[in-house]
């Protein structure tokens, strides 16, 4: 339960963000996995079409880069603000 912040709206936003953080990361990771699968399927069905294969490779690499950023997001946030995960 979120406690009243007694006139400090930024503290309320921070609390809502802390609660929604796992959902945001989960959704972003799910979308990145979907695009990696889509890129892989595009590579597999490209046959001799090098343009489609290159587009699939680009999607796959971009999705893996997104997953890497999502995986390292905790370290990035901790570097930007050391008290981000503190209570």
RAKATA-V903323 format. One record per residue. N is the residue number from 1. RES is the residue in three letters. PSI is psi in whole degrees, -180 to 180 (none if undefined). NEAR is the number of other C-alpha atoms within 10 Angstrom. Layout:
# RAKATA-V903323
n->N res->RES psi->PSI near->NEAR
n->N res->RES psi->PSI near->NEAR
This chain:
# RAKATA-V903323
n->1 res->UNK psi->138 near->5
n->2 res->UNK psi->129 near->8
n->3 res->UNK psi->150 near->8
n->4 res->UNK psi->144 near->10
n->5 res->UNK psi->5 near->12
n->6 res->UNK psi->59 near->8
n->7 res->UNK psi->15 near->8
n->8 res->UNK psi->86 near->9
n->9 res->UNK psi->-27 near->11
n->10 res->UNK psi->-33 near->10
n->11 res->UNK psi->-35 near->14
n->12 res->UNK psi->-45 near->16
n->13 res->UNK psi->-43 near->12
n->14 res->UNK psi->-41 near->12
n->15 res->UNK psi->-43 near->16
n->16 res->UNK psi->-38 near->12
n->17 res->UNK psi->-41 near->13
n->18 res->UNK psi->-38 near->13
n->19 res->UNK psi->-40 near->13
n->20 res->UNK psi->-9 near->11
n->21 res->UNK psi->-50 near->11
n->22 res->UNK psi->-36 near->11
n->23 res->UNK psi->-41 near->12
n->24 res->UNK psi->-47 near->12
n->25 res->UNK psi->-43 near->15
n->26 res->UNK psi->-44 near->12
n->27 res->UNK psi->-43 near->11
n->28 res->UNK psi->-41 near->15
n->29 res->UNK psi->-40 near->20
n->30 res->UNK psi->-42 near->13
n->31 res->UNK psi->-41 near->15
n->32 res->UNK psi->-40 near->22
n->33 res->UNK psi->-41 near->17
n->34 res->UNK psi->-47 near->14
n->35 res->UNK psi->-32 near->20
n->36 res->UNK psi->-43 near->24
n->37 res->UNK psi->-43 near->16
n->38 res->UNK psi->-43 near->16
n->39 res->UNK psi->-40 near->23
n->40 res->UNK psi->-42 near->18
n->41 res->UNK psi->-39 near->14
n->42 res->UNK psi->-38 near->19
n->43 res->UNK psi->-42 near->22
n->44 res->UNK psi->-37 near->12
n->45 res->UNK psi->2 near->12
n->46 res->UNK psi->-28 near->16
n->47 res->UNK psi->-123 near->10
n->48 res->UNK psi->6 near->8
n->49 res->UNK psi->101 near->10
n->50 res->UNK psi->-28 near->11
n->51 res->UNK psi->-44 near->11
n->52 res->UNK psi->-38 near->17
n->53 res->UNK psi->-43 near->20
n->54 res->UNK psi->-38 near->15
n->55 res->UNK psi->-41 near->15
n->56 res->UNK psi->-41 near->24
n->57 res->UNK psi->-42 near->17
n->58 res->UNK psi->-44 near->15
n->59 res->UNK psi->-44 near->21
n->60 res->UNK psi->-46 near->24
n->61 res->UNK psi->-41 near->16
n->62 res->UNK psi->-38 near->16
n->63 res->UNK psi->-42 near->22
n->64 res->UNK psi->-37 near->17
n->65 res->UNK psi->-42 near->14
n->66 res->UNK psi->-42 near->19
n->67 res->UNK psi->-37 near->20
n->68 res->UNK psi->-43 near->13
n->69 res->UNK psi->-41 near->14
n->70 res->UNK psi->-42 near->17
n->71 res->UNK psi->-34 near->13
n->72 res->UNK psi->6 near->12
n->73 res->UNK psi->-36 near->13
n->74 res->UNK psi->-44 near->13
n->75 res->UNK psi->-39 near->13
n->76 res->UNK psi->-47 near->13
n->77 res->UNK psi->-38 near->13
n->78 res->UNK psi->-35 near->14
n->79 res->UNK psi->-41 near->11
n->80 res->UNK psi->-41 near->10
n->81 res->UNK psi->101 near->11
n->82 res->UNK psi->-21 near->11
n->83 res->UNK psi->13 near->10
n->84 res->UNK psi->-44 near->13
n->85 res->UNK psi->-3 near->10
n->86 res->UNK psi->160 near->7
n->87 res->UNK psi->none near->4
